[in-house]
Amino acid sequence: MGVNQDGGHSGGPHTGGTDDWWGMTSEERPTTGSTREIDLLWGLPEAPRRGPKPRLSRTAIVDAAVEVADAEGLDAVSMQRVARELGYTTMSLYRHVDSKEDLLLLMLDAAMTERPAGPRDDGDWRAGVEEWCHGALAQYRRHPWAAYVPQSGPPSGPGGLRWMEAGLREVSASGLNAPESLQILLLLTYSLRDLFRMEQDLTRAARTRGVTMEENENGWVQGLRRVMDPEEFPTILWTLDQGTFTEDPPGYSEDQGPLGGLDFAIQRILDGVEAHVGSGRKDATEDRDPGRS
């Protein structure tokens, strides 16, 4: 299993199998673009350019772009806007950042500079995974726009790789092998991101309509009750009758909105991991049993 598209690996050499990121073999994965991204995100020396040494820096550009995105959202970020915030011409920025796409990559990694928690002293891998999930969600809450940055591949910068390292460490402590650990980490990562995006989108929609989230949900439920045929939609109506969309389930945290039931979802995923690992150990024990027919 390759950890990133170029340099890293864990557990042995990559042999061109498809258990890597996005299911691509080593022959199919692009190298030139990803190598350039790694150089960019790790702050390797910028290509020398003619003229006097510039006073502007890549770090200052990224910091300004993050401030704009934090205040006004991702749509407000442009090379022109960032240049105006810094008091430079737009062309000045291109001496340090080649494109808006590169700027977004740098911003996303900069948004993940808050380091994840270290290994737990008690060895409780489930608690470690939960802590990682809540830490990742906290990153999105600090920088909501980060959930909307287009993904071009696996993490390549130091910020993203630190979170990947911490997540794999906690998941693999369960006893899963490397490919399995990566699949569970992907499931958790994209579940968190997509649930957070849903929360943001629903909140924005309610605000646009001039209502609260609760009023928006109640209106949706009442509207459906008027139009749905019980014979065609019996299960949906059953969930409505149970108060699924209008009553807070056990363990619901009001300050998390649609993500209030996140802990329940995480626990059920981890139950599956635990059952899978336990089943594998049982099979291995039976295979070693000389008395087994």
N, C-alpha and C positions, 0 to 999 in steps of 0.2 A: 504494500500500500504506500503510494507516494503521498507525503504530506502536502507538498505544493507542486506546482507544475514544473519546477526546474530542479532546484538543488536538493531539498530534504527528502529523507526517507526514514521509515521506522521498521525494524524487524527484518530487514534484508533488502537485497537489490530488487528493483522493479523489473519484471520480465515481460512486460507488454500486455499483462492481463487487463481485465475490464473492471477490477474492483477498486478503481481509482476515482477521483472526483469526476462527477458527471458521467461516469461509465465510459470514458474515453480511454483508448489504449495510448501508450507512449508514442506510437507512430502517428496517431491522429491529433494529439495535442499540439497547438501552436507553441513555438518556442520564442521567436523573435519578439512578438508583442508582450508576452508575459515576462520575458527577461527584462525588457525595457521598463515595465511596470515595477518590477522588483527593485531595479536600480533607482527608479524615481522615489518609491515609497521608503526605501532605506537611506535616502539622502546621500547617495553616492555623488561624487563631484559632478556638477553641471558641466555640460560641454562648453569649452572656452569659446567666447564670442569676441569679435573685434570691438574696439572702442575702450573708453575708460571703465574702470571698475565701478559697477552700479552700486548705488546706495540702498536700493530696494532689495529685499530678500524673499526667498520662497516661503520661509516661515511666516513673515509678516503678511504675505498675500493670503496664505491659508488661514491664518488667525482672523483676518478681516472678513474672509468669506464665511467662516464659521459664525462670526458675530452677526452677519447679515442673515444667514439661514436661521439661527436661533431666534432672532427677533421677528423675521417676516416670512420664513419658510423657504423651501428650496427654489420655488419659482422666482424668487427675488434675486437669486444669485446669477450674475453674469460677469463676464470679464470687465465690461464697461462699468457696472455698478461697483465692483470691488476696487477698480482703479480710482473711481471718484471718491470712495471712502478713504483711500490712502493718499489722495491728492496727486496722483500720477496720471499720465496718459494711458490709454488702453494698451498701446503698443509696448509700453514699458513692462507690462506684466508678461508679455510673450517672451521676454528675455529669460524668464525664470520658469514659466509654465507654458507648455506648448499649446494647450487647448483647454476648453472647459471640461472635457472628459477627464483630463489629467487632474484638473483642479478638484473635481468631485471625488476622485480616488484619494487624493491627499486629504481632503476634508473628512472623508469617512474614517480613514485611519486615525486622523487627529482626534475625532470624536470618541475614539476607543482608548484614549491614553490612560483612563482610570484603570488601574491594574486589578485583575480578578483576585479573589481570595486565594491564599496559598493552601497547600495540602492540610487536611484536617488531622489533628493529633489522635483523634479517636478512631480513625479508619472507617468512619460511617460513610460509605460511598453514596447512599441515597441522600443523606443530608447534604453531602458535598454537591451532588447534581442539583438539588433544590436551590442551594445557595448560589450556584453558578447561574441558574435560570433567572433568579431574582436580580442578580447583579447585571446580567445582560439586559433585562427589562429596564433596569434603572438607567442604563446608558441611553436607551431610546427615550426615556422620559426626560433626560437632560437635553437631548438633541433629537426631537421628534422627526426632523427631516431625514435623519440617517436611515430610517426605515424605507424611504422612497428612492434612495440612490440605486440606479440600475447596477446589477451584479454582472461582472464580466468574467468571473471565475472564483476560485477559492481565495481565502485571504492571502495576501502577499506582503503586507506591511507589518512592522513590529507590533502595532497595536492589535490588529486583527489576529495575528499569529499567537500573541500571548493569550487571548481569549480562547483560541482553538486549542492551544496546548493545555490550558486549565480544564476545558471541557472534556477533552479526550482523556486526561488524567483521571478525572472523577468517574467518567462512564466506564473506562477500561478497568477500573478498580473493582467493578462488579464481577469480573471474570469473563467478560466478552472478549473475543479475539479482536484483532485490529480492524478488519473490514466491518464487523458487526458494530464495534464502538463508533466508527465513523458514521454508519447509517443512523444510529440512534442520535448522535450529535447533530446530524443534518435535520432529522425529524424535529428535535427540540429547537434548533436554531430557527428554522423556517416557520414552525408553529408560533414561536414567540413573536417573530417579525410580523407575520400575517395577522395574528390576533391583535397586535398593537396597531397595525394599520387599520383594521376594522374598527377598533375603538376610536381612532382619530377621525375616520371617515364618518362614523355615525354621530360623533359629537359635533362635527362640522355641519352635517346635514340638519341636525336638530337646531343648531344655532342659526342656520340660514332660515329655517322655518319659524324662528322666534319662539321655540318651545324648549322644555327641558327634555333630557333623555327619557325620563319616565313618561312624560306626556307623549313623546314620539312613539314609544313602544306600546303604550295603551291604545293610541289611535290606530296603530297597525293591527293590533289584536282585534279591536272592535270592527275594523273595516273588513278583516278576513271573515269574521263570524257572519257578516251580512251576505257574503258572496259565495262561500265555499259549500259545496254539496257534501253532506256527511257520508254519502255512499262512495264518493270519489276520493275524499280526503279524510278518512276516518282517523288516521294516526296523527295527522297534524292537529285536528280538532281535539283529540285526546290530550295532546301535550298542552294545548291552550286551556282545556278544562282543569288540568293539573296545576295551573298557575305558573307554568315554566317560564313564560316571558314577562310575567307581571309580579311574581313573588320572588323574594331573595332566597336562593337555596342555602342549605347549611354550609357554613364556612365562607359565605359570600362577604367580600370586602367592598363596601360601598365606594371607597375612594379609588378602587381600581376599575370601576365601570364594567364594560363587557368582559374585562379580564378578571373579574371577581372570582370566577370559578377555576382559575388557572391551577391552583394547588391540587385540586381534584384531578385535573387532566394529567398533570405531571406524575402524580402518584400512580395513576393507572398505567401510564407508560412504563414506569419503573417496576410495577408489579409484573408486567409482561417480561421485562428484562430478567427479573429475579426468577420467574418461572422457567424461562428459556435456559438460563445458566444452570438452574437446579436440575432440569431435565437432562441436559448434557452430561452433568456429573453422574447422574443416576445411570445413564446409558454406558458411560465409561466404566463405572464400577461393575455393571453386569457383564460387560465384555471381558473384564479381567477375572471374573468369577470362574474358577476351574470346574465348579460343580454345575455350571449352567449347561443345560442340554442344547 
